[in-house]
């Protein structure tokens, strides 16, 4: 179901949104606020592991266009997130060869949006992100994705390792895009059920995740710049998977 990106304001409104299961991406709060409702909201934020940012009142005034924000605002995701276990089960049951994408700490919203667009074009069955340290699905991400964010199943997990273990249990191979290998992208067998892991813009795939994958692969770099933009690299990986699946038989 499509939603529009929205912000909500006021203590009771945000508490109700969280309790009703809305996908609250981030809460903006003024510092040093007290009272039972603030305590209740803080408890909910910790319980649901929602990103919290302390901001000056001037920012809250801008976000709310000077309405009565009560010292707090929240951003609600424009999409409904999917459950990863259910998505894996549904994909496997459909009889197709699964192709998933795990984003390990990609924080640039426009990179995220571009990746969503490419993933939708290449038939990816779902994108997995972590609750913390990931770019939000906001208006910029939706715009850059050319609307693909409303079509691509996106799952949020507490940690990337949670997704890794779930894919391992489903016998879906994990392929990490990383420069820390001598193995080429073109040597990976993408005809198998696969989840590709793309790392963050600055540090790549987390070393603890690299220890768990089935394969590591890198793109050939012939110029003097050491790496590609992550959204471009992701496109190369996905289209190699499509090439193998469609044309190598």
C-alpha positions in Angstrom: 0.0 0.0 0.0 1.5 3.4 -1.0 1.8 6.2 1.5 3.0 9.7 1.2 6.0 10.8 3.2 4.7 12.6 6.3 5.8 14.1 9.6 3.7 14.1 12.7 3.9 16.4 15.7 3.0 16.3 19.3 3.5 13.8 22.1 0.3 11.8 22.0 0.2 11.7 18.2 3.6 10.1 18.0 3.0 7.7 20.9 -0.2 6.6 19.2 1.6 6.2 15.9 4.2 3.9 17.4 1.7 1.9 19.4 -0.5 1.4 16.3 2.4 -0.1 14.3 3.2 2.8 12.0 6.7 2.7 10.4 8.2 5.6 12.4 11.6 6.2 10.8 13.0 8.9 13.1 12.0 11.1 16.1 13.2 14.6 16.5 13.2 15.8 20.1 14.1 19.0 22.0 16.6 18.4 24.8 15.9 18.4 28.5 12.1 17.9 28.3 10.4 16.3 31.2 7.1 14.8 32.1 5.3 11.4 32.0 4.5 11.6 28.3 8.1 12.2 27.4 9.1 9.3 29.6 6.5 7.1 27.9 7.7 8.2 24.4 11.4 7.6 25.3 10.5 4.1 26.5 8.7 3.4 23.2 11.6 4.8 21.2 14.1 2.5 23.0 11.8 -0.5 22.8 11.2 -0.2 19.1 14.8 0.9 18.4 13.7 4.1 16.6 16.4 6.5 15.6 16.3 9.6 17.9 17.9 12.9 17.2 18.0 15.8 19.6 17.5 19.1 17.8 17.0 22.8 18.8 13.5 24.1 19.0 14.1 26.2 15.9 14.4 23.0 13.8 11.1 21.7 15.3 9.5 25.0 14.4 10.6 24.7 10.8 9.5 21.1 10.6 6.1 21.8 12.0 5.8 25.2 10.3 5.4 26.7 13.7 2.5 24.5 14.8 2.2 23.3 18.4 4.8 20.5 18.2 5.3 20.1 22.0 9.0 19.7 21.6 8.8 16.6 19.4 8.3 15.5 15.8 8.5 12.2 13.9 9.0 11.1 10.4 6.9 8.2 9.1 8.1 6.0 6.3 6.2 6.3 3.0 6.1 2.5 2.6 5.0 -0.5 4.6 8.0 -2.8 5.4 7.9 -6.5 4.8 8.7 -9.4 7.2 11.9 -11.0 5.9 11.0 -14.6 6.8 7.7 -14.3 5.1 9.3 -12.7 2.0 11.9 -15.5 1.7 9.2 -18.2 2.1 6.9 -16.5 -0.5 9.8 -16.1 -3.0 11.0 -19.7 -2.6 7.4 -21.1 -2.9 6.8 -19.2 -6.1 9.4 -21.4 -7.9 11.7 -18.6 -9.1 15.4 -18.4 -8.3 15.7 -15.9 -5.4 17.7 -12.8 -5.8 17.9 -10.5 -2.8 19.9 -7.4 -1.9 21.4 -6.6 1.5 22.5 -3.0 2.1 25.1 -2.9 4.9 25.1 0.7 6.2 24.4 2.6 3.0 23.5 6.0 4.3 23.2 8.3 1.3 19.6 8.7 0.5 20.2 9.3 -3.3 22.4 6.2 -3.5 19.7 4.3 -1.7 17.0 5.5 -4.1 19.1 4.7 -7.2 19.8 1.2 -5.9 16.0 0.6 -5.3 15.4 1.7 -8.9 18.0 -0.7 -10.3 16.8 -3.5 -8.1 13.3 -3.1 -9.3 14.5 -3.1 -13.0 16.5 -6.3 -12.5 13.8 -8.3 -10.7 15.2 -8.3 -7.2 12.8 -10.0 -4.9 13.6 -7.8 -1.9 16.0 -5.3 -0.3 17.1 -5.7 3.3 18.4 -2.8 5.5 19.3 -2.5 9.1 17.2 -0.4 11.5 20.2 1.7 12.4 22.8 3.4 10.2 20.8 3.0 7.0 19.4 5.8 4.8 15.7 6.4 5.4 13.0 5.7 2.8 12.0 9.4 2.6 10.8 11.7 -0.1 14.3 12.0 -1.7 14.8 8.3 -1.8 11.3 7.8 -3.3 12.0 10.5 -5.9 15.4 9.1 -6.9 13.9 5.6 -7.1 11.4 7.0 -9.7 8.6 5.5 -7.6 10.2 2.0 -7.4 10.2 2.3 -3.6 6.5 1.6 -3.8 7.0 -1.5 -5.8 10.1 -3.1 -4.3 9.6 -5.1 -1.0 11.9 -3.6 1.6 12.6 -5.4 4.9 14.1 -3.9 8.1 16.1 -6.1 10.5 17.8 -5.2 13.8 21.2 -6.1 12.4 22.5 -7.2 9.0 23.7 -10.4 10.6 20.1 -11.3 11.3 19.4 -11.3 7.6 22.6 -13.3 6.9 21.5 -16.0 9.3 18.0 -16.1 7.8 19.4 -16.5 4.3 21.8 -19.2 5.4 18.9 -21.1 6.9 17.1 -20.9 3.6 20.1 -22.1 1.7 20.5 -18.9 -0.2 24.2 -18.1 -1.0 25.6 -14.8 0.3 27.9 -12.8 -2.1 29.7 -9.8 -0.7 30.8 -7.0 -3.1 34.2 -6.0 -1.7 37.6 -4.9 -2.8 39.1 -7.1 -0.1 39.4 -10.1 -2.4 41.2 -11.3 -5.5 38.0 -13.0 -6.8 36.2 -11.4 -9.7 32.5 -10.7 -10.0 32.5 -12.7 -13.2 33.6 -15.9 -11.5 30.6 -16.0 -9.1 27.8 -18.5 -9.9 24.6 -16.3 -9.8 22.4 -19.0 -11.2 22.1 -20.2 -7.6 19.6 -18.6 -5.1 21.6 -15.5 -4.1 21.7 -12.5 -1.7 24.2 -9.8 -2.7 25.6 -7.6 0.0 26.6 -4.1 -0.8 28.6 -2.2 1.8 28.5 1.4 3.0 30.0 4.3 1.0 33.0 4.8 3.3 33.9 1.4 4.8 32.4 -1.2 2.6 30.9 -4.5 3.9 31.6 -4.9 7.6 34.5 -7.3 8.3 32.3 -9.4 10.6 29.9 -9.9 7.8 32.6 -10.8 5.3 33.5 -13.8 7.6 30.1 -15.3 7.1 29.6 -15.0 3.3 29.9 -17.8 0.7 31.7 -15.7 -1.8 33.5 -12.3 -2.1 33.8 -10.5 -5.4 35.1 -7.3 -6.9 34.7 -5.4 -10.1 37.7 -4.8 -12.3 39.0 -1.3 -12.0 41.2 -0.2 -14.9 41.5 3.5 -14.1 43.3 5.3 -11.3 40.2 5.9 -9.0 40.0 2.9 -6.6 36.3 2.3 -6.5 32.9 3.0 -8.1 29.9 4.7 -6.6 28.0 2.1 -4.6 24.8 2.4 -6.7 26.8 2.0 -9.9 28.7 -1.1 -8.5 25.4 -2.5 -7.3 24.0 -2.2 -10.9 27.0 -4.1 -12.3 26.5 -6.9 -9.8 22.8 -7.2 -10.5 23.1 -7.1 -14.2 25.8 -9.8 -14.1 23.3 -12.0 -12.2 20.7 -11.3 -14.8 23.1 -12.0 -17.7 24.0 -15.4 -16.2 20.4 -16.3 -15.5 19.1 -15.3 -18.9 21.9 -15.9 -21.4 24.3 -18.5 -20.0 22.1 -21.6 -20.5 
